[in-house]
Amino acid sequence: MSLVAEVHKLAPSGRVDLYSLDLNSIGVGAVYYFYAGQDTDYTPIVYQGDTYQPWYVVITGIEKRGNGASPRPMAEVGNPGRFITDLCRAHQDLVGATIRRRRTLAQYVVANEAAYRDEFYLIERRAEESWSAVKFELGSPADLPEKQLPGMIAIATGCPHRYKSTAGGSGCSWPGTNPAKWFDRNGDPVGSSALDVCGKRLSDCKLRFGANSPLDYGGNPGLGRSNT
């Protein structure tokens, strides 16, 4: 099958959406490239020096609105071999990682012509998980072509810090040495430090530091949306 036929299968209009999952924003030097290729013969797409692997991915809720509440995007990503699950376990549910959608046309992919629009989203929390897929809640979209993301990640509903680590600018100083304050991602007590996982919510931070004590919470609850 030719590359032209391959990319045309992604959308009847010839539109092609290419995705990257960039972990550099959470201090991990890794970027994964993929496209929604579940209906193809699993041929990679090479575009502008990057190789995009076919992968199950569906992103919803990214429509733009002129007024009212900002959309709440959701990304559902395939989880073959528990690959995404393993990434979440190793890197605090990937909170703060950047998902880029690069939107272009089949003709530009075939010609390897740099004609595209980039959109960026930040992972705010892991919403659901199964053997086949993992769902993430994303930050509100912002079109930032030719621009750098700000150095400080502002997330309304999740903390970007790596749990029990201040390395590389992560600000979580919780030592995790008190068995009475070991909890899972849902805030339920657990009996092992290996099961102690932060759910990245403000309430999880209060469970460990105390409701009325200074917190190392890196999220921004004040960024809540308003309909006024």
C-alpha positions as CSV (number, residue, x, y, z in Angstrom):
1,M,0.0,0.0,0.0
2,S,1.4,3.5,-0.9
3,L,1.9,6.2,1.6
4,V,-0.8,8.3,-0.2
5,A,-3.3,5.5,0.3
6,E,-2.2,5.1,3.9
7,V,-2.7,8.6,5.0
8,H,-5.9,9.1,3.1
9,K,-7.4,6.3,5.2
10,L,-7.1,8.6,8.2
11,A,-9.7,11.0,7.0
12,P,-11.9,11.2,3.8
13,S,-10.7,14.9,3.3
14,G,-7.1,13.9,3.4
15,R,-6.5,15.5,6.8
16,V,-3.8,13.8,8.9
17,D,-3.5,14.2,12.6
18,L,0.0,13.2,14.0
19,Y,0.5,13.1,17.8
20,S,3.5,13.2,20.1
21,L,3.7,12.5,23.8
22,D,6.6,14.6,25.2
23,L,7.9,13.7,28.7
24,N,10.5,16.4,28.7
25,S,8.1,18.7,30.5
26,I,8.1,16.3,33.5
27,G,11.9,15.9,33.5
28,V,12.1,12.7,31.4
29,G,14.0,12.8,28.2
30,A,11.6,10.9,26.0
31,V,9.2,11.7,23.2
32,Y,6.8,9.1,21.6
33,Y,5.3,9.7,18.1
34,F,2.1,8.1,16.9
35,Y,-1.0,8.5,14.7
36,A,-4.5,7.0,14.8
37,G,-3.6,4.0,12.7
38,Q,-5.9,1.3,14.0
39,D,-7.7,1.1,10.6
40,T,-4.5,0.9,8.6
41,D,-2.0,-1.9,7.8
42,Y,0.2,-0.6,10.6
43,T,2.7,1.2,8.4
44,P,4.7,4.0,10.1
45,I,4.5,7.5,8.8
46,V,7.7,9.6,8.5
47,Y,7.2,13.3,8.5
48,Q,9.6,16.2,9.1
49,G,12.2,13.8,10.5
50,D,10.0,12.1,13.0
51,T,8.6,8.5,12.6
52,Y,5.0,8.2,13.8
53,Q,3.8,4.7,14.7
54,P,0.2,3.5,14.2
55,W,-1.6,3.5,17.6
56,Y,-5.1,3.6,18.9
57,V,-5.8,7.2,20.0
58,V,-9.0,9.2,20.3
59,I,-9.1,12.7,21.6
60,T,-12.5,14.3,22.3
61,G,-13.7,17.6,23.7
62,I,-11.3,19.9,21.9
63,E,-13.8,22.0,20.0
64,K,-13.4,25.7,20.5
65,R,-16.1,27.9,22.0
66,G,-16.6,31.6,21.8
67,N,-18.1,31.8,25.3
68,G,-19.0,29.7,28.3
69,A,-16.8,27.1,30.0
70,S,-13.6,25.9,28.3
71,P,-13.8,22.5,26.8
72,R,-12.5,19.6,28.8
73,P,-10.5,17.4,26.4
74,M,-10.0,13.7,27.0
75,A,-7.4,11.4,25.3
76,E,-8.0,7.7,25.1
77,V,-4.7,5.9,24.2
78,G,-4.2,2.3,23.3
79,N,-2.4,0.2,26.0
80,P,-0.9,-2.8,24.2
81,G,1.3,-4.9,26.4
82,R,0.4,-2.5,29.3
83,F,2.9,0.0,27.7
84,I,1.0,3.2,28.8
85,T,0.3,1.6,32.2
86,D,4.0,1.1,32.7
87,L,4.8,4.7,31.7
88,C,2.2,5.9,34.2
89,R,3.7,3.9,37.0
90,A,7.2,5.0,36.3
91,H,6.3,8.7,35.8
92,Q,3.5,9.7,38.2
93,D,0.6,9.1,35.8
94,L,2.3,11.4,33.2
95,V,0.8,14.4,34.9
96,G,2.3,17.5,33.3
97,A,3.4,15.7,30.1
98,T,2.7,17.4,26.8
99,I,0.5,16.0,24.0
100,R,0.9,17.7,20.7
101,R,-1.5,17.3,17.8
102,R,0.1,18.2,14.5
103,R,-2.6,18.7,11.9
104,T,-1.7,18.6,8.3
105,L,-2.9,17.2,4.9
106,A,-1.9,13.9,3.2
107,Q,-0.3,15.8,0.3
108,Y,2.1,17.6,2.6
109,V,3.0,14.3,4.3
110,V,3.8,12.6,1.0
111,A,5.9,15.6,-0.1
112,N,7.4,16.0,3.4
113,E,6.5,19.7,3.2
114,A,6.4,21.7,6.5
115,A,2.8,22.8,6.3
116,Y,0.9,22.1,9.5
117,R,-0.7,23.5,12.6
118,D,0.4,22.4,16.1
119,E,-1.9,22.3,19.1
120,F,-0.7,21.5,22.6
121,Y,-2.4,19.9,25.6
122,L,-1.1,19.1,29.1
123,I,-2.1,15.9,30.9
124,E,-3.9,16.8,34.1
125,R,-4.8,13.4,35.4
126,R,-5.2,9.8,34.5
127,A,-9.0,9.3,34.4
128,E,-9.5,5.6,33.6
129,E,-7.5,2.5,32.8
130,S,-8.2,-0.9,31.3
131,W,-6.1,-3.6,29.7
132,S,-6.9,-2.1,26.2
133,A,-6.7,1.7,26.8
134,V,-5.9,4.5,29.2
135,K,-7.9,7.7,29.4
136,F,-6.4,11.0,30.4
137,E,-8.0,14.3,31.2
138,L,-6.2,17.1,29.4
139,G,-5.7,20.8,30.1
140,S,-7.6,23.3,28.0
141,P,-6.1,23.5,24.4
142,A,-4.0,26.4,23.2
143,D,-2.8,26.9,19.7
144,L,0.9,27.7,20.0
145,P,2.6,27.4,16.6
146,E,6.3,28.4,16.6
147,K,6.2,29.1,20.4
148,Q,7.6,27.6,23.5
149,L,5.5,26.5,26.4
150,P,6.1,28.5,29.5
151,G,8.6,27.1,32.0
152,M,6.0,26.8,34.7
153,I,3.2,24.4,34.1
154,A,-0.1,25.7,35.4
155,I,-2.6,22.9,36.0
156,A,-6.0,23.4,37.6
157,T,-6.9,19.9,38.8
158,G,-3.6,18.1,39.2
159,C,-0.1,18.5,40.6
160,P,2.8,18.2,38.2
161,H,5.4,17.3,40.9
162,R,7.0,13.9,41.0
163,Y,5.8,12.2,44.2
164,K,8.5,12.1,47.0
165,S,11.1,13.9,44.8
166,T,12.5,17.4,44.5
167,A,15.0,16.5,41.8
168,G,14.9,18.5,38.6
169,G,12.7,21.2,40.0
170,S,9.9,18.9,41.2
171,G,8.7,20.3,44.5
172,C,7.3,17.3,46.5
173,S,9.3,17.1,49.7
174,W,7.0,14.4,51.3
175,P,9.4,11.7,52.5
176,G,6.8,8.9,52.6
177,T,8.2,7.3,55.7
178,N,5.1,7.4,57.9
179,P,3.1,4.2,57.4
180,A,0.0,5.9,58.8
181,K,0.0,8.2,55.8
182,W,0.4,5.7,52.9
183,F,-2.5,6.0,50.5
184,D,-3.4,4.8,47.0
185,R,-4.3,7.1,44.1
186,N,-8.0,7.2,45.4
187,G,-7.0,8.3,48.8
188,D,-7.6,5.0,50.5
189,P,-5.1,3.7,53.2
190,V,-2.6,1.0,52.1
191,G,-0.3,-1.2,54.1
192,S,2.9,-1.0,51.9
193,S,5.1,1.8,50.7
194,A,5.1,0.1,47.3
195,L,1.3,0.8,47.1
196,D,1.7,4.4,48.2
197,V,0.8,6.5,45.2
198,C,-0.3,10.1,45.1
199,G,-3.5,10.9,43.2
200,K,-2.2,14.4,42.4
201,R,-5.3,16.1,43.9
202,L,-5.2,18.8,46.5
203,S,-6.9,16.5,48.9
204,D,-4.1,13.9,48.5
205,C,-1.6,16.5,49.5
206,K,-3.6,17.4,52.6
207,L,-3.8,13.7,53.6
208,R,0.0,13.7,53.9
209,F,1.0,17.1,55.0
210,G,-2.2,18.0,57.0
211,A,-5.2,20.0,56.1
212,N,-4.0,23.1,57.9
213,S,-0.3,22.8,57.2
214,P,1.9,24.2,54.4
215,L,1.6,22.0,51.3
216,D,4.0,21.2,48.4
217,Y,1.0,21.2,46.0
218,G,2.1,22.2,42.5
219,G,-1.4,22.6,41.0
220,N,-3.4,25.8,40.6
221,P,-6.9,25.3,42.0
222,G,-7.6,29.0,41.4
223,L,-7.6,28.4,37.7
224,G,-11.1,27.0,37.9
225,R,-13.3,28.1,35.0
226,S,-16.2,30.5,35.3
227,N,-19.3,30.9,33.1
228,T,-19.7,34.6,34.0
